[in-house]
Amino acid sequence: MQSLEGKTALITGGSRGIGLATAKELAKEGVRLGLIGRSEEHLASAEKELKDIGATIVTAAADVADENAAHKAVKTVEQELGGIDILINNAGIAIRGTFAEIPADDWRRGFDVNVMGIVHVTQAALPGMIERNRGDIINISSMSGLKGTKGSSAYSATKFAVIGMSEGLMQEVRPHNIRVSVLTPSLVETDLTRGDAQRDPEKYTQAEDLAEFMVSQLKLEQRTFVKTAAIWATNPF
Ligand SMILES: NC(=O)c1ccc[n+]([C@@H]2O[C@H](COP(=O)([O-])OP(=O)(O)OC[C@H]3O[C@@H](n4cnc5c(N)ncnc54)[C@H](OP(=O)(O)O)[C@@H]3O)[C@@H](O)[C@H]2O)c1
């Protein structure tokens, strides 16, 4: 296993949920963190939590759907922390409703955030990785990227797209020693999924579980990588 100490990670959607849990796990490994999120308030609160555990951290508020804002945020992180070794494209939104009900604008917004957000941030970070001939990109799709279900056609469509584009990117950048991985988690308990009923944390996958998985895959020797992984709860019934 390789050490992650001193590396720089950029996490989109790092202010809450899976992104924040991953930032915390990476901080324990001595990774310097750049976090992108929309809300300044959520970023400030994440920054405080991470600084309290000794992390080196830079935050940049940006909507990843906005190409210019996304590029600017990546540049800010690169200027403050140096080249990005690890990019975790995690920012995403849920789009709920039946196919017929979801307004076209919501379909478009879903694609703008969940798909184009990854395009914008990756296009900004990739040249540096190619130049250094090294890097890790983890894209967060979903179980909904493998299987459509009633009421999640729009979300599913965006997450299927994430898998397709990750596979293509992976093939393009392997010759540069850049590892592209796409994760398809099942239900993880976060603000995105927390419904009216509180789920039993012993039975549902927690953001920390996914974060630990990502840290362990990043620590694999550079010669090998996890191409895809589906992380499920063992027994949520
Ligand atoms: N939770 C699950 O069960 C589950 C399962 C499979 C896949 N996923 C995927 O995992 C990822 C993270 O989900 P989560 O459950 O951790 O969600 P979450 O708790 O709702 O957190 C979402 C994070 O993304 C940020 N974000 C949302 N839209 C953004 C935008 N347009 N620009 C920049 N940042 C944005 C949010 O920032 P603000 O605080 O500023 O809003 C927040 O930091 C998503 O891609 C989701 O689709 C989740």
The ligand as an SDF file (V2000), in Angstrom:
LIG
                    3D

 48 52  0  0  0  0  0  0  0  0999 V2000
  -26.6690    9.1760   -0.2290 N   0  0  0  0  0  0  0  0  0  0  0  0
  -26.8460    8.1440   -1.0190 C   0  0  0  0  0  0  0  0  0  0  0  0
  -27.6050    7.1960   -0.7210 O   0  0  0  0  0  0  0  0  0  0  0  0
  -26.1390    8.0520   -2.3300 C   0  0  0  0  0  0  0  0  0  0  0  0
  -26.1450    6.8280   -3.0000 C   0  0  0  0  0  0  0  0  0  0  0  0
  -25.4940    6.7360   -4.2220 C   0  0  0  0  0  0  0  0  0  0  0  0
  -24.8470    7.8350   -4.7550 C   0  0  0  0  0  0  0  0  0  0  0  0
  -24.8680    9.0250   -4.0750 N   0  0  0  0  0  0  0  0  0  0  0  0
  -24.1710   10.1570   -4.6720 C   0  0  0  0  0  0  0  0  0  0  0  0
  -23.1560   10.5640   -3.7800 O   0  0  0  0  0  0  0  0  0  0  0  0
  -22.9080   11.9560   -3.9520 C   0  0  0  0  0  0  0  0  0  0  0  0
  -22.9520   12.6670   -2.6030 C   0  0  0  0  0  0  0  0  0  0  0  0
  -24.2320   12.4510   -2.0560 O   0  0  0  0  0  0  0  0  0  0  0  0
  -24.5910   12.7830   -0.5360 P   0  0  0  0  0  0  0  0  0  0  0  0
  -25.5990   11.7680   -0.1650 O   0  0  0  0  0  0  0  0  0  0  0  0
  -23.3680   12.9610    0.2800 O   0  0  0  0  0  0  0  0  0  0  0  0
  -25.3480   14.1780   -0.7380 O   0  0  0  0  0  0  0  0  0  0  0  0
  -25.5840   15.4180    0.2710 P   0  0  0  0  0  0  0  0  0  0  0  0
  -25.4630   14.9790    1.6830 O   0  0  0  0  0  0  0  0  0  0  0  0
  -26.8290   16.0560   -0.2140 O   0  0  0  0  0  0  0  0  0  0  0  0
  -24.3350   16.3790   -0.0630 O   0  0  0  0  0  0  0  0  0  0  0  0
  -24.2170   16.9190   -1.3460 C   0  0  0  0  0  0  0  0  0  0  0  0
  -22.9540   17.7460   -1.4320 C   0  0  0  0  0  0  0  0  0  0  0  0
  -22.8430   18.1980   -2.8040 O   0  0  0  0  0  0  0  0  0  0  0  0
  -22.7960   19.6100   -2.8390 C   0  0  0  0  0  0  0  0  0  0  0  0
  -23.4510   20.1010   -4.0380 N   0  0  0  0  0  0  0  0  0  0  0  0
  -24.6970   19.8200   -4.4840 C   0  0  0  0  0  0  0  0  0  0  0  0
  -24.9370   20.4570   -5.6400 N   0  0  0  0  0  0  0  0  0  0  0  0
  -23.8120   21.1520   -5.9330 C   0  0  0  0  0  0  0  0  0  0  0  0
  -23.4450   22.0280   -6.9880 C   0  0  0  0  0  0  0  0  0  0  0  0
  -24.2890   22.3100   -7.9690 N   0  0  0  0  0  0  0  0  0  0  0  0
  -22.2110   22.5780   -6.9660 N   0  0  0  0  0  0  0  0  0  0  0  0
  -21.3500   22.3160   -5.9620 C   0  0  0  0  0  0  0  0  0  0  0  0
  -21.6470   21.4970   -4.9320 N   0  0  0  0  0  0  0  0  0  0  0  0
  -22.8560   20.9310   -4.9130 C   0  0  0  0  0  0  0  0  0  0  0  0
  -23.4960   20.0550   -1.5760 C   0  0  0  0  0  0  0  0  0  0  0  0
  -23.0780   21.3610   -1.2610 O   0  0  0  0  0  0  0  0  0  0  0  0
  -24.0480   22.4120   -0.4640 P   0  0  0  0  0  0  0  0  0  0  0  0
  -23.9020   22.0630    0.9740 O   0  0  0  0  0  0  0  0  0  0  0  0
  -23.4770   23.7050   -0.8010 O   0  0  0  0  0  0  0  0  0  0  0  0
  -25.4310   22.1760   -0.9750 O   0  0  0  0  0  0  0  0  0  0  0  0
  -23.0200   18.9970   -0.5850 C   0  0  0  0  0  0  0  0  0  0  0  0
  -21.7140   19.2940   -0.1340 O   0  0  0  0  0  0  0  0  0  0  0  0
  -23.9490   12.4530   -4.9570 C   0  0  0  0  0  0  0  0  0  0  0  0
  -23.3750   12.4910   -6.2360 O   0  0  0  0  0  0  0  0  0  0  0  0
  -25.0260   11.3950   -4.8920 C   0  0  0  0  0  0  0  0  0  0  0  0
  -25.7720   11.3160   -6.0840 O   0  0  0  0  0  0  0  0  0  0  0  0
  -25.4830    9.1560   -2.8760 C   0  0  0  0  0  0  0  0  0  0  0  0
  1  2  1  0
  2  3  2  0
  2  4  1  0
  4  5  1  0
  4 48  2  0
  5  6  2  0
  6  7  1  0
  7  8  2  0
  8  9  1  0
  8 48  1  0
  9 10  1  0
  9 46  1  0
 10 11  1  0
 11 12  1  0
 11 44  1  0
 12 13  1  0
 13 14  1  0
 14 15  2  0
 14 16  1  0
 14 17  1  0
 17 18  1  0
 18 19  2  0
 18 20  1  0
 18 21  1  0
 21 22  1  0
 22 23  1  0
 23 24  1  0
 23 42  1  0
 24 25  1  0
 25 26  1  0
 25 36  1  0
 26 27  1  0
 26 35  1  0
 27 28  2  0
 28 29  1  0
 29 30  1  0
 29 35  2  0
 30 31  1  0
 30 32  2  0
 32 33  1  0
 33 34  2  0
 34 35  1  0
 36 37  1  0
 36 42  1  0
 37 38  1  0
 38 39  2  0
 38 40  1  0
 38 41  1  0
 42 43  1  0
 44 45  1  0
 44 46  1  0
 46 47  1  0
M  CHG  2   8   1  16  -1
M  END
$$$$
